Amino acid sequence: MSTAKPTSNDRDRLVNPNFITEVIDADLQSGRVGHVVTRFPPEPNGYMHLGHAFACTLNFQIAADYGGRCHLRMDDTNPEAESMEFAEGLQNDARWLGFDWGEHLYFASDEFERYYEFARELIRRGLAYVDSVTHEEMGRLRGTATTPGTPSAYRDRGVEENLDLFARMRAGEFPEGAHVLRAKIDLTSANMKLRDPVLYRIMYAEHYRSGNDWCIYPMYDFQHPIQDALEGVTHSLCSLEYVDNRAIYDWLMEQLFPEARPHQYEFGRRSLEYTIVSKRKLRKLVEGGVVAGWDDPRMPTIAAQRRRGVTPEAIRRFASQIGVTRTNRAVDLALYEHAVRDDLNLRAPRVMAVLRPLRVVLTNVEEGAEQTLSLPYWPHDVVRESGDGLVALPSGERVTPGAAVRDVVLTRELYIERDDFAVEPPKGFKRLTPGGTVRLRGAGVVRCDDVTTGEDGEVTELRCTLLGEDAPARGVIHWVSASRALPAEFRLYDRLFTVPDPEADADDVEPQDGEASAASVGHVDTGFMRFLNPHALVVTRGFVEPSVASHPLDTRYQFERAGYFWRDPVDGRGDTLVFDRIVTLKDTWAKEGGRPAGRERRAEPGTRAAAPVSAGPDLTPEQRAEVERFRSQDVSEAEATVLAREPQLSAFLEAAANVGELGRLASWVVNDLGGPIREGANRVTPEGLAALVKLIEDETITARIAKDVLAEAQTSGETPAGIVERRGLRQVSDTATLEAEIDRVMAENPDKVEAYRGGRSGLLGFFAGQVMKATGGQANPRVVQDLLRAKLG
């Protein structure tokens, strides 16, 4: 019987139960396998992209769930397109994603000699022959879906002649295309793949590892299954386009490895809307100079997402969310963006940056006067802070509410966003207008008294009066000090294509890795290029508050109302500040009645206008009406778009809204229950979700606890509220209990108490974190902060 088993219980699994895990469970129970071995086998002819990341995550996490191992393998049998650059890039990307293969790194090219001997064995047994017809004639002889194939005139060559010709092919006696080695299987099979597939072809190209040692190379359908068997793979997981190839896989296993052999299983491929995942087409973008390289942040490659500032945790979470099915599916890009935002929300401090500056003079503030303000990094969210300042949040660590702050200096001259002022404001505009008021974040209300314009009529300066904290104002805007802020370049990245499926009209079919034919080599459909988004990158120059200079270079920020950013790891590591936008924030302005969705911002001189962040996928009139209905109930545009397109999700949300507030439930349905609902695996009822969200609103539990509870409910079937009650997860609000913990933490850290009282107010986050840790994250954060401020003085 098997010694391998899943992790302790279903809720600890990295991969939700699916048809593949059912197969593995049955194989272990029956004793067909005693342990689980998977493999991730990319061809090194390009960099890993987000589609690969799904397959990579699935293979490594399934192996981890069963206490097995996953190999990393380079299926490098096509020297014309492969390189060490790509092979090393794939390793770096898989390692960055958090996966470790130990000593199990394999290259197919290391086994060329063994593949050759296996091919000779098939020849000796009369199961393979050297064919000498042209490529076009071979295609004709294979027949069609309704007519059987016709034997080649060379199909009945004798064993010795075939062995001789095959050896001479290896020796380089023949030109490319003169001969191929074919399996002798079944020319009448309904599966065209079994009609004597090609096993070897002649190719005079230098291999990046073996050099010119070989001039014949095995085809993918021959090499891949044999390599699986040589490595001891038990479950060979492939994407759905290989379903017909499985017949060749099984045939080779029956002929060469009848005793202990791997089995192939296919899962649905995942692609992303508004992007492409064809490595040949991605290469076309790079080689054509459309993008700056494989790591250009507009690309869907892992190298590009890493440079853009996306974290491996976000990509793994996204890969786990989209589910494992037997059908191919294009995933809404909004789901990926949600996963990125959800991750960044817990790790990105909030600071202010002005991307398109407009000068403001506070006329009632004296020249040279400065007022130092203390503003929180996380006004409403979560933070962890060490005694020495902000630290990154480790993967999987429970974060705790806190009040880390930074100093922001208010001076006579400021910069605000140019879009935050309008001479003739549109309906619903809640920013600054002539004679109007607006609140500066953390600094009080200002009134615009005078507007200065240039010769071209462009507004160049506003002269305003600082009214103080209590004056009425309709909106809040961010700002930076003109004298204290740091100049910076901001790179605003958006979707690379303007349509959801830029490859819909492609005039070629993507060949399988290692199977590029003479007809397909060098041919790349360029029709997708007409859908390139000319606004996928907009560069602006502005200013950022100086606090960013004191943080580690890899800190991710939420620039208030602008999006999530970080310093470009290539161009922003010197004295020049260059920030890449990782992902936008929710587009609330369109809902408020300001800039209509789809209206482009006016570009600064020398820049291109950015595409609207609210641009969504093509929708029917009925779906657009649904989007507007959801938006009117405080649902974000991205989530409303997903709901309008997916009736299953909207039906679940409507049912939950019968006992809860739709606007508060939508994000949970789309981001946390979307995958299980789509796959028919959801075990949380609409009423159960509504009750859980009500517990958050009542401050009974935190949102982080709620996510853990939902994950447990999906595996156990227990109601979320029941789990909260059974596990005692309710927040602790009793002041006597919390005061005792605060007293203990203060007694254990007298030096930090003294430092706090001496002016290091940021240590409040440290004390809050210690109390939360002592209470298992269940202390009411609001009560903790109030008590800490009172006790620390």
C-alpha positions in Angstrom: 0.0 0.0 0.0 1.0 3.6 -0.4 3.0 5.4 2.1 2.2 8.8 0.6 -0.9 10.7 1.5 -2.3 14.2 1.3 -1.5 16.7 4.0 -3.2 16.3 7.4 -6.6 17.5 6.2 -8.2 19.0 3.2 -8.0 22.6 4.4 -4.2 22.3 4.5 -4.0 21.4 0.8 -2.4 23.9 -1.5 -4.6 22.7 -4.4 -8.3 22.4 -4.0 -9.6 18.9 -4.6 -10.3 18.3 -8.3 -10.4 15.6 -10.9 -6.6 15.2 -10.9 -6.4 14.9 -7.1 -9.2 12.3 -7.4 -7.0 10.2 -9.8 -4.0 10.5 -7.5 -6.1 9.6 -4.4 -7.3 6.4 -6.2 -3.8 5.6 -7.4 -2.4 5.8 -3.9 -5.3 3.8 -2.4 -5.0 1.0 -5.0 -1.2 0.8 -4.7 -0.6 1.7 -8.3 1.9 4.2 -7.1 3.7 4.4 -3.7 4.6 8.1 -4.0 3.8 11.1 -6.2 6.3 12.6 -8.7 5.3 15.4 -11.0 7.3 17.6 -13.3 7.2 21.1 -14.8 8.7 20.7 -18.3 9.0 24.0 -20.2 10.8 24.4 -23.5 13.6 27.0 -23.1 12.5 29.0 -26.2 11.2 32.0 -24.2 10.6 33.3 -20.7 8.0 31.9 -18.4 4.6 33.7 -18.6 1.5 33.8 -16.4 0.0 30.8 -18.3 3.2 28.8 -17.4 2.9 30.0 -13.8 -0.5 28.2 -13.5 1.0 24.9 -14.7 4.1 25.4 -12.6 2.1 26.1 -9.5 -0.2 23.2 -10.1 2.7 20.6 -10.5 4.7 21.8 -7.5 1.8 22.3 -5.2 0.2 18.9 -6.0 3.5 17.2 -5.3 3.8 19.1 -2.0 0.2 18.2 -1.0 1.1 14.5 -1.3 4.6 14.6 0.3 6.1 13.9 -3.1 8.5 15.8 -5.4 8.3 17.9 -8.5 11.1 18.0 -11.1 12.1 21.0 -13.2 12.9 19.9 -16.7 14.0 21.7 -19.9 12.5 20.0 -22.9 15.2 21.3 -25.1 15.1 19.3 -28.3 14.7 22.2 -30.9 18.0 24.0 -31.2 16.7 26.6 -33.6 14.8 28.5 -30.9 16.3 27.5 -27.5 19.1 29.1 -25.5 20.8 29.1 -22.2 19.4 32.5 -21.5 15.9 31.1 -21.6 16.8 28.0 -19.6 18.4 30.1 -16.8 15.5 32.5 -17.0 13.0 29.7 -16.5 14.9 28.4 -13.5 15.1 31.9 -12.0 11.4 32.5 -12.5 10.4 29.1 -10.9 12.7 29.8 -8.0 11.3 33.3 -7.5 7.8 31.9 -7.5 8.8 30.0 -4.4 9.4 26.5 -5.8 12.4 24.2 -5.1 13.3 21.1 -7.0 16.5 20.3 -5.1 18.7 18.0 -7.1 16.0 17.2 -9.6 16.8 19.6 -12.5 16.9 17.8 -15.8 17.7 18.7 -19.4 16.3 16.5 -22.2 19.4 17.2 -24.2 21.5 15.3 -21.6 19.6 12.1 -22.7 20.1 12.4 -26.5 22.1 9.2 -26.6 19.5 7.2 -24.7 16.7 8.5 -26.9 18.7 7.4 -29.9 19.1 3.9 -28.5 15.3 3.7 -27.7 14.6 4.7 -31.3 17.0 1.9 -32.5 15.1 -0.5 -30.3 11.8 0.4 -32.0 13.5 -0.1 -35.4 14.8 -3.5 -34.4 11.3 -4.6 -33.3 9.8 -3.4 -36.5 7.9 -0.6 -34.8 9.8 2.3 -36.6 11.1 3.0 -40.1 12.9 5.7 -42.0 10.6 7.5 -44.4 12.0 9.4 -47.4 8.9 11.2 -48.8 8.6 15.0 -48.8 6.9 16.8 -46.0 4.0 17.6 -48.3 3.6 14.1 -49.5 3.7 12.8 -46.0 0.8 15.0 -45.1 -1.2 13.8 -48.1 -0.6 10.2 -47.3 -1.8 10.5 -43.8 -5.3 10.9 -45.1 -8.1 13.0 -43.5 -10.5 12.8 -40.7 -12.9 10.8 -42.9 -10.4 8.8 -45.0 -7.6 6.4 -43.8 -4.0 7.0 -44.4 -2.0 5.4 -47.2 1.3 3.5 -46.6 4.4 5.3 -47.7 6.5 3.4 -50.3 9.2 3.2 -47.6 7.0 1.8 -44.8 8.1 -1.8 -45.4 11.9 -1.2 -45.4 13.8 -3.9 -43.7 15.2 -3.6 -40.2 18.8 -3.5 -41.3 18.2 -0.9 -44.0 16.3 1.3 -41.4 19.1 0.9 -38.9 21.7 1.9 -41.5 19.8 4.9 -42.8 19.1 6.1 -39.2 22.8 5.8 -38.4 23.7 7.7 -41.5 21.1 10.4 -40.6 23.0 10.8 -37.3 26.3 10.9 -39.1 25.2 13.9 -41.2 25.1 12.2 -44.6 21.8 13.6 -45.7 20.3 17.1 -46.1 17.4 18.4 -44.0 14.1 17.0 -45.1 15.6 14.0 -46.9 14.6 11.5 -44.3 12.6 11.2 -41.0 12.1 8.4 -38.6 8.5 7.5 -38.1 6.7 5.1 -35.7 4.8 2.3 -37.4 1.4 2.4 -35.6 -1.9 2.6 -37.3 -2.7 4.4 -40.6 -6.4 3.8 -40.2 -6.7 5.2 -36.6 -9.4 7.8 -36.1 -6.8 9.7 -34.0 -4.6 11.3 -36.7 -1.7 11.4 -34.2 -1.4 7.6 -34.4 -0.9 7.6 -38.2 2.8 6.9 -38.1 4.0 10.0 -36.2 7.5 11.4 -36.8 9.9 10.5 -34.1 13.2 12.1 -35.4 14.0 14.8 -38.0 17.3 16.0 -39.5 18.2 19.6 -38.4 21.6 21.2 -38.9 21.6 23.7 -36.0 24.0 24.2 -33.1 22.4 23.2 -29.8 23.0 25.5 -26.9 24.2 22.6 -24.7 25.4 19.8 -27.0 26.8 22.1 -29.7 27.1 20.3 -33.1 27.3 16.8 -31.7 23.9 16.0 -33.2 22.2 16.7 -36.4 19.1 14.7 -35.7 16.7 15.7 -32.9 13.8 13.8 -31.3 10.3 15.1 -31.6 8.4 16.1 -28.5 6.0 13.2 -28.7 8.9 10.8 -28.6 11.2 12.5 -26.1 8.7 13.7 -23.6 7.1 10.4 -22.5 10.5 8.6 -22.5 12.0 11.4 -20.3 9.0 11.1 -17.9 9.7 7.4 -17.5 13.4 7.9 -17.1 12.8 10.3 -14.2 10.2 8.1 -12.5 7.4 10.6 -13.0 4.1 9.1 -11.8 1.6 11.7 -13.0 2.4 13.7 -16.1 0.2 16.7 -16.1 -0.3 18.4 -19.5 -2.5 21.1 -20.9 -5.5 20.1 -22.9 -4.0 20.5 -26.4 -2.0 17.3 -25.7 -5.1 15.1 -25.2 -4.7 13.5 -28.7 -1.0 13.1 -28.1 -1.7 10.9 -25.1 -2.3 8.0 -27.5 1.3 8.2 -28.7 2.4 8.6 -25.0 0.6 5.4 -24.1 1.9 3.5 -27.1 5.5 4.3 -26.3 5.0 3.3 -22.7 3.5 0.0 -23.7 6.4 -0.7 -26.0 9.3 0.5 -23.9 8.2 0.7 -20.3 5.5 -1.9 -19.8 6.2 -2.6 -16.1 6.4 0.8 -14.3 5.3 3.7 -16.3 3.9 7.2 -15.9 0.4 8.2 -17.0 -0.6 11.5 -18.7 -3.5 13.6 -17.6 -4.7 16.8 -19.2 -6.1 19.9 -17.6 -7.7 23.0 -19.2 -5.2 25.7 -20.2 -5.5 29.1 -18.7 -5.0 32.3 -20.7 -5.6 35.9 -19.7 -7.8 38.4 -21.5 -6.1 41.5 -23.0 -2.8 39.6 -23.4 -1.1 36.8 -25.4 0.7 33.7 -24.2 2.2 32.5 -27.4 6.0 32.5 -26.9 6.6 33.1 -30.6 4.3 36.1 -30.6 5.9 37.4 -27.4 9.3 37.0 -29.1 7.9 39.0 -32.0 7.1 41.9 -29.6 10.6 41.8 -28.2 12.5 41.4 -31.5 10.3 44.0 -33.2 11.1 46.6 -30.5 7.4 46.9 -29.5 8.5 46.4 -25.9 11.9 47.0 -24.3 12.6 43.3 -23.6 11.3 40.1 -22.0 11.1 42.0 -18.6 9.2 45.0 -19.9 6.5 45.5 -17.3 3.8 45.5 -20.1 4.6 41.8 -20.9 2.8 38.9 -19.3 6.2 37.2 -18.5 7.1 36.4 -14.9 10.3 38.5 -15.4 8.1 41.4 -16.4 5.7 41.0 -13.5 8.6 40.8 -11.1 10.1 44.0 -12.4 6.7 45.6 -12.3 6.5 44.9 -8.6 4.0 42.0 -8.4 4.9 39.6 -5.7 5.2 35.8 -6.0 2.6 35.4 -3.3 0.1 37.3 -5.5 0.8 35.1 -8.6 0.6 31.9 -6.6 -2.7 33.1 -5.1 -4.1 33.9 -8.5 -3.0 30.5 -9.9 -4.8 28.8 -7.0 -7.9 30.8 -7.4 -8.6 30.1 -11.1 -9.2 26.4 -10.5 -8.4 23.1 -12.3 -10.8 21.9 -14.9 -11.0 19.8 -18.1 -11.8 22.8 -20.3 -9.7 25.7 -21.6 -10.7 29.1 -20.3 -9.7 32.7 -20.8 -9.5 34.3 -17.4 -10.8 37.9 -16.9 -7.8 40.1 -16.3 -9.7 41.8 -13.5 -9.3 38.6 -11.4 -5.5 38.8 -11.7 -5.6 42.5 -10.8 -7.8 41.8 -7.8 -5.3 39.2 -6.5 -2.4 41.7 -6.9 -4.4 44.4 -5.1 -5.4 42.1 -2.3 -1.8 41.2 -1.7 -0.5 44.8 -1.9 -3.1 46.1 0.4 -1.5 44.3 3.3 2.1 45.3 2.5 2.0 48.7 0.8 2.2 51.9 3.1 0.1 54.8 1.9 2.1 57.9 0.9 1.4 60.9 -1.3 2.8 61.5 -4.8 1.7 64.0 -7.4 2.1 62.6 -10.9 1.0 65.7 -13.0 1.8 68.7 -10.7 0.0 72.0 -10.5 1.5 74.6 -8.2 -0.5 75.9 -5.3 0.5 78.9 -3.1 -1.1 79.3 0.3 -1.2 83.0 0.6 -1.9 83.2 4.3 1.1 81.0 5.2 4.3 83.0 5.7 7.4 82.5 3.4 9.6 79.9 4.9 7.1 78.7 7.5 6.8 75.0 7.9 4.4 72.8 9.9 5.3 69.2 10.5 2.3 66.8 10.3 2.2 63.2 11.5 0.3 61.1 9.0 -0.3 57.3 9.2 1.1 54.9 6.7 -2.0 52.7 7.0 -5.0 55.0 7.8 -7.6 52.2 7.7 -5.7 48.9 7.0 -3.1 46.7 8.5 0.6 47.0 9.3 3.4 45.3 11.0 6.3 47.4 12.3 9.5 46.5 14.0 11.2 48.6 16.6 13.3 50.1 14.0 10.6 51.0 11.5 8.7 49.4 8.6 9.5 45.9 7.6 8.2 43.8 4.8 5.4 41.3 5.5 6.7 37.7 5.2 4.5 35.4 3.2 1.7 33.9 5.2 2.3 36.0 8.3 -0.8 37.4 10.0 -0.5 41.2 10.0 -1.9 43.3 12.8 -3.5 46.7 13.0 -1.2 49.5 13.9 -0.6 53.2 13.6 2.9 53.6 11.9 3.3 57.3 11.0 5.6 59.5 9.1 6.4 63.2 9.1 5.0 65.3 6.3 5.9 69.0 6.1 3.3 71.6 5.1 4.8 74.6 3.4 3.6 77.8 1.7 4.0 76.3 -1.8 2.5 72.9 -2.7 1.8 70.7 -5.7 -1.5 69.0 -6.3 -2.7 66.8 -9.2 -3.6 68.9 -12.2 -6.8 66.7 -12.6 -7.8 67.8 -9.1 -8.6 71.3 -10.3 -11.2 72.3 -12.9 -12.1 75.8 -14.1 -15.4 74.4 -15.4 -16.0 71.3 -13.3 -18.2 68.5 -14.6 -21.3 67.5 -12.6 -20.4 65.8 -9.4 -16.8 67.1 -9.3 -15.6 67.0 -5.7 -12.2 68.6 -6.1 -10.9 72.2 -6.2 -12.7 74.9 -8.3 -12.4 78.7 -8.5 -13.9 79.9 -5.2 -14.4 76.4 -4.0 -12.9 74.5 -1.1 -11.3 71.1 -0.8 -9.6 69.3 2.1 -5.8 68.6 1.8 -5.1 65.2 3.2 -4.1 65.7 6.8 -3.5 69.4 6.5 -6.9 71.2 6.6 -9.2 72.9 4.1 -8.1 75.3 1.4 -10.1 77.8 -0.7 -9.1 78.7 -4.3 -9.0 82.5 -4.5 -7.1 83.2 -7.8 -6.1 81.2 -10.9 -3.1 82.1 -13.0 -2.9 80.9 -16.6 -0.2 81.0 -19.2 -0.3 82.4 -22.8 -1.8 79.2 -24.0 -4.6 79.4 -21.5 -3.2 76.5 -19.5 -3.6 76.9 -15.7 -0.1 77.4 -14.2 -0.7 78.3 -10.5 -3.5 78.5 -7.9 -3.5 81.0 -5.1 -5.4 79.7 -2.1 -6.2 80.4 1.5 -5.7 77.7 4.2 -8.9 77.7 6.2 -8.1 75.1 8.9 -9.6 71.8 9.9 -13.2 72.8 10.6 -14.2 74.5 7.4 -16.6 72.7 5.1 -15.3 70.9 2.0 -16.8 68.4 -0.4 -13.8 66.2 -1.1 -10.2 65.3 -0.1 -7.1 65.5 -2.3 -3.5 64.6 -1.8 -0.5 67.0 -2.1 3.2 67.4 -1.6 5.4 70.2 -0.5 7.0 72.1 -3.4 10.2 72.6 -1.5 10.5 69.3 0.4 9.1 66.8 -2.2 11.5 64.7 -4.3 11.3 64.8 -8.1 10.4 61.5 -9.7 9.5 59.8 -12.9 6.3 57.8 -12.9 5.7 55.0 -15.5 2.0 54.2 -15.8 1.5 50.8 -17.2 -1.8 49.6 -18.6 -3.1 46.6 -20.6 -1.0 45.7 -23.6 -4.0 45.2 -25.9 -7.2 46.9 -26.4 -9.4 43.8 -26.9 -10.0 40.8 -24.7 -8.8 38.3 -27.3 -6.1 39.8 -29.5 -5.4 36.4 -31.1 -9.0 35.8 -32.2 -8.2 36.5 -35.8 -4.8 34.8 -35.9 -4.1 33.0 -39.2 -1.8 30.3 -37.8 -1.9 27.6 -35.2 0.7 27.5 -32.4 2.8 24.4 -32.8 3.5 22.3 -29.8 6.9 22.8 -28.1 9.5 20.9 -30.1 7.3 20.3 -33.1 8.0 23.3 -35.3 7.7 22.2 -38.9 9.3 23.6 -42.0 6.1 25.3 -42.8 5.8 27.0 -39.4 9.4 27.9 -38.7 9.8 31.7 -39.0 6.1 32.3 -39.6 4.4 34.4 -36.9 0.9 35.9 -37.4 1.2 39.6 -36.9 -2.5 40.4 -37.0 -2.6 40.6 -33.2 -0.3 43.7 -33.5 -3.1 45.8 -34.7 -4.7 45.6 -31.3 -1.7 47.0 -29.4 -2.7 49.6 -26.8 -0.9 52.8 -27.7 -1.4 54.0 -24.1 0.0 50.9 -22.4 2.8 53.0 -21.1 2.6 56.7 -20.2 5.5 58.4 -18.6 5.0 61.5 -16.4 7.2 63.6 -14.2 6.1 64.8 -10.8 7.0 64.7 -7.1 6.7 62.2 -4.2 6.9 62.9 -0.4 10.4 62.5 1.0 9.5 59.7 3.4 10.1 57.2 0.5 13.9 57.9 0.8 14.0 56.2 4.2 12.5 52.9 3.1 14.1 49.8 1.5 14.3 49.9 -2.2 11.8 47.1 -2.7 9.0 48.7 -0.7 5.7 48.7 -2.5 3.6 51.8 -1.9 0.0 52.9 -2.4 0.3 56.4 -3.8 -3.0 57.8 -2.6 -5.6 57.8 -5.4 -3.0 57.0 -8.0 -2.4 53.2 -7.6 0.2 50.8 -6.3 3.9 51.7 -7.2 7.4 50.7 -6.5 10.9 51.8 -7.6 11.9 50.3 -10.9 14.6 47.7 -10.0 16.7 48.6 -13.1 16.3 52.4 -13.7 15.2 53.5 -10.2 18.0 52.2 -8.0 20.3 55.2 -8.3 19.8 58.8 -7.3 17.0 59.2 -9.8 13.6 58.1 -8.5 11.7 56.1 -11.1 8.4 54.5 -10.0 6.5 51.8 -11.9 2.8 51.5 -11.4 2.1 47.9 -10.4 -1.7 48.1 -10.6 -4.4 50.8 -10.5 -6.8 51.4 -7.6 -10.5 51.0 -8.0 -11.9 53.6 -10.3 -14.3 55.4 -7.9 -14.2 58.7 -9.8 -16.3 57.5 -12.7 -19.0 56.3 -10.2 -18.9 59.8 -8.5 -19.9 61.4 -11.8 -16.5 63.0 -12.6 -14.5 61.8 -15.5 -16.7 59.5 -17.5 -15.4 56.0 -18.1 -13.4 56.0 -21.3 -12.4 59.7 -21.4 -8.7 60.1 -21.7 -6.7 62.4 -19.5 -4.9 65.3 -21.1 -1.3 64.4 -21.6 1.5 66.5 -20.3 3.9 67.9 -22.9 6.0 65.1 -24.2 3.8 62.3 -23.0 1.0 60.3 -24.3 -2.4 60.2 -22.7 -3.0 57.2 -20.5 -5.8 54.8 -21.4 -8.6 55.0 -18.8 -8.1 52.6 -16.0 -11.8 51.8 -16.1 -11.7 50.4 -19.7 -13.3 47.1 -19.5 -14.0 44.1 -21.8 -16.6 44.3 -24.6 -20.0 43.9 -23.1 -23.5 43.5 -24.5 -26.0 46.3 -23.8 -27.7 44.0 -21.2 -24.3 43.4 -19.5 -23.5 47.1 -19.5 -26.9 47.7 -17.8 -26.0 45.1 -15.2 -22.6 46.8 -14.6 -24.4 50.1 -14.0 -26.9 48.5 -11.6 -24.1 46.9 -9.6 -22.1 50.2 -9.6 -25.1 52.0 -8.2 -24.9 49.7 -5.2 -21.3 50.5 -4.4 -19.7 47.7 -6.4 -16.3 48.5 -8.0 -16.2 48.6 -11.8 -13.9 45.6 -12.1 -16.1 43.5 -9.9 -19.3 44.7 -11.5 -17.9 43.7 -14.9 -17.0 40.2 -13.7 -20.5 39.8 -12.2 -22.2 41.1 -15.4 -20.4 38.5 -17.5 -20.8 35.6 -15.1 -24.4 34.8 -14.2 -23.4 32.1 -11.7 -21.6 34.7 -9.6 -24.3 37.3 -9.9 -27.0 34.8 -8.9 -25.0 33.9 -5.8 -24.5 37.5 -4.9 -28.2 38.3 -5.3 -29.1 35.4 -3.1 -26.6 36.6 -0.4 -28.0 40.2 -0.7 -31.4 39.0 0.4 -29.9 38.8 3.9 -26.9 41.2 3.6 -25.7 44.4 1.8 -24.9 43.7 -1.8 -22.1 46.3 -2.0 -20.2 44.7 0.9 -20.7 41.2 -0.4 -19.6 41.6 -4.0 -15.9 41.6 -3.4 -16.1 38.4 -1.4 -18.1 36.6 -4.1 -15.8 37.7 -7.0 -12.4 37.3 -5.3 -12.9 34.6 -2.6 -15.7 32.4 -3.9 -15.5 33.0 -7.6 -13.3 29.9 -8.3 -15.3 27.4 -6.3 -18.6 28.7 -7.7 -17.3 28.4 -11.3 -16.1 24.9 -10.8 -19.2 23.7 -9.0 -17.2 23.0 -5.9 -18.5 25.8 -3.6 -19.7 24.7 -0.2 -20.5 28.1 1.3 -24.1 29.2 1.0 -25.2 32.7 0.2 -26.6 33.0 3.7 -23.4 31.7 5.2 -21.3 34.4 3.4 -23.7 37.1 4.4 -23.5 36.1 8.1 -19.7 36.0 7.9 -19.5 39.5 6.4 -21.9 40.7 9.1 -19.4 39.5 11.7 -16.8 41.7 10.1 -19.0 44.7 10.1 -19.9 44.2 13.7 -16.1 44.0 14.5 -16.6 40.4 15.8 -13.8 39.2 13.5 -11.3 40.7 11.2 -11.3 40.4 7.4 -8.1 38.3 7.6 -9.8 35.8 10.0 -12.8 35.7 7.6 -10.6 34.6 4.7 -9.2 31.7 6.8 -12.7 30.7 7.9 -13.9 30.7 4.3 -11.1 28.4 3.2 -11.9 26.0 6.1 -15.6 26.1 5.2 -14.9 25.1 1.6 -13.3 21.9 2.7 -15.4 21.0 5.7 -18.8 22.2 4.6 -19.4 23.8 8.0 -21.1 27.2 8.1 -18.5 30.1 8.5 -20.3 31.4 11.5 -20.2 28.0 13.1 -16.5 27.8 12.5 -16.0 31.2 14.2 -18.0 30.1 17.2 -16.4 26.6 17.5 -12.9 27.9 17.2 -13.5 30.9 19.5 -12.4 33.4 16.8 -14.4 36.4 18.1 -12.4 39.6 18.7 -11.5 40.4 22.3 -12.9 43.8 23.3 -12.9 43.4 27.0 -10.8 46.4 28.3 -9.6 44.6 31.5 -8.2 41.7 29.5 -6.5 43.9 26.9 -5.1 46.3 29.6 -3.4 43.3 31.2 -1.7 42.4 28.0 -0.7 46.0 27.3 0.8 46.3 30.8 2.8 43.1 30.2 4.1 44.3 26.8 5.1 47.7 28.3 6.8 46.1 31.2 8.8 43.8 28.9 9.9 46.7 26.6 10.8 49.7 28.9 13.3 51.0 26.4 10.6 51.3 23.7 8.2 52.9 26.1 10.8 55.5 26.8 11.6 56.0 23.1 7.9 56.4 22.3 7.4 59.0 25.0 10.5 60.7 23.7 9.0 61.2 20.3 9.2 57.9 18.3 5.4 57.8 17.8 5.8 55.1 15.1 6.5 52.6 17.9 2.7 52.5 18.6 2.6 49.9 15.8 5.1 47.8 17.6 3.1 47.7 20.8 -0.1 47.0 18.9 1.6 44.1 17.1 2.8 42.6 20.4 -0.7 42.7 21.9 -2.3 41.2 18.8 0.3 38.4 18.8 -0.4 37.7 22.4 -4.1 37.4 21.7 -3.7 35.2 18.6 -4.8 38.1 16.4 -8.2 38.3 18.1 -7.9 41.6 20.0 -10.1 44.4 18.7 -7.6 46.7 17.0 -9.6 49.8 17.6 -9.8 49.2 21.3 -6.1 48.2 21.5 -5.0 51.5 19.8 -7.2 53.6 22.1 -5.9 51.9 25.2 -2.3 52.1 24.1 -2.5 55.8 23.4 -4.0 56.4 26.8 -1.4 54.3 28.6 1.6 55.5 26.7 0.6 59.1 27.0 
